[in-house]
């Protein structure tokens, strides 16, 4: 077997070679060939610690005879790989062994040990290790990172007072932040009460603070050719511990209504950590003021934020400004909600804005504005000025009530039909697929006129499609239909869907959407295109398992779309597998509650198994969070303990406030995509009514 793997390796791609080499390590260990097993295994771990072959290697090397042969630096590699695959207890033992022998790597090893305990939810032990690391760490950002993570552990233990002390230490010892702050917006820079103002603000990069919460790892692109490391990697995060700690301290103080101290934190964030913390700190402070009924102060705070360049962040700022204006300037609030609904990106704040616009408190002014705008549309249409009428009618559609919206949508359709670029989208249809009898291909032009016409075979793709064998034709479909023009992309997407190639099908539909005008109302997109963007693969099985376990089938479907694009063979570089991207440790934990014992990695590629696991896991999370899809989706990504903390620190027990309280960018983006899909599935298949803005993508 080992000889076979050696022969196959040169003809395989990088990922396959790693897999083959990992199996060689297992065979060498089983055969008692300790020395070559260690040499090969260590080389593979130096290339990558988190993927599937790395776990095979780590488990093979975690054997007394092999561990004895390894150097302390190699113990560190082994321990980090075991930790990344949630073998926390063994990771702690191996890393502690390395700690005694590697004084030069003491900081990294203490941090890695803290992460292992944190992952196992042993927060008290993690906090002690982080504090021990802070005591020996170099002054500056490294020390701040230790204090920040110690504060996270303390806060998850429920001790906000001790956590705040550690956050304060992190802020105190942190190195200087990055300046280069742009000028703030002036309070009067945006026109007041202008419902149809220019495009929304654009937004800036937000600092990413990596989550150490125990959770399933999300997909990353595998590297084509891993590069071996010269030494074990440093697990220390590159994000500023001081900036992260300052924002978290501000959120903690706001939850306790200590506004003057939180305001001091905001000022400090603007002075010292402008590029890293100012946006998060400003939104957190502004949202808390809105929740406390202090709208004028909230507006002053939010307007002090430099002009954002990130459009998702811009919509979040607009949304909270709109909520701040509701009490005393309804027209301005409606204008800012409209900015959110118009956003050129699929911000989830569009869904929150739609709900706020429907509130009774805004109804009178909304009716007045809609009447004025409707009259303007009629005047423009009568004058033949359809290009001007179109954006005004689009805004009317976005603001219309559920009762009036169908009528306004049809009115907009009438305008679209007279504008070529929009009419092309309305009339978009896929090409017809070949059917029997297939036409006979023409003779070559050089053939003599009198020669008999020989029987000629139709092209293979035509035969396969005519027979309905779409799954056998998926390699040929992209050859016939490219991603442009739109009709080709639509046909390609449909053919790939019929061939059970969901990832390629969704991708083709998403590429097609780039050619659709940015302000095209989603309800007027051709229904086949909407269904291709949001397909319901495995839906009958999802419904059956969701009913059995008490899960929301639409939420399971939305999670599946985000996790794998419905590809049963999906596998991340971090060894998450299948439709719902379980890692094997989580799958076994959930499987035991269902009586599924001895699950192995291959089982996670079986839709029947993984949908059962996913429905049960989503149901369990949902039960913890009162059926709230926002907290359930966040917990699927970041773990329930972290979600409980975000909810506790949220300024209001509402989805919008909770969403703004999510402090991990990865999780916030994940929740946005899952809940956007959740809403769109309801619109398309359950007649839930339109609930978002202009962008249909998640």
Protein Blocks (a to p, Z undefined) as FASTA:
>chain_A
ZZmmmmmmmmpcfklmmmmmmmmmmmmmmnopaklmmmmmmmmmmmomkbmklmmmmmmm
mcfklmmmpcfklmmmmmmmmmmnopaklmmmmmmmmmmmmmmlmmmmmmmmmmmmmmno
paklmmmmmmmmmmmmcehjklmmmmmmmmmmmmmnopaklmmmmmmmmmmmpccddehi
acdddfklpcghiabbccddddddddddddfbdcddddddddfbacddfbdcdfbdfbdf
klmmmmmmmmmmmmnopaklmmmmmmmmmmmmmmmmmmmmmmmmmmmmmmnopaklmmmm
mmmpccdfbfklmmmmmmmmmmmmmmmomklmmmmmmmmmmpcbdcfklmmmmmmmmpmk
lmmmmmmmmmmmmmmmmmmmmnopaklmmmmmmmmmmmpcfklmmmmmmmmmmmmmmmmk
lmmmmmgccddddddddddddddfklcfklccddddddfklmmmmnopamlmmmmmmmmp
ccbdfklmmmmmmmmmmnopaklmmmmmmmmmmmpcfklcfklpcfklmmmmmccehklm
mmmmmmmnopafklmmmmmmmmnnopakbccfkopgcjkopafklmmmmmmmnopghiaf
klmmpmklmmmmmmmmmmmmmmmnnopaklmmmmmmnopklmmmmmmmpmbdcfklmmmm
pmbfklmmmmmmmmmmmmmmmmmmnonopabdfblbZZ
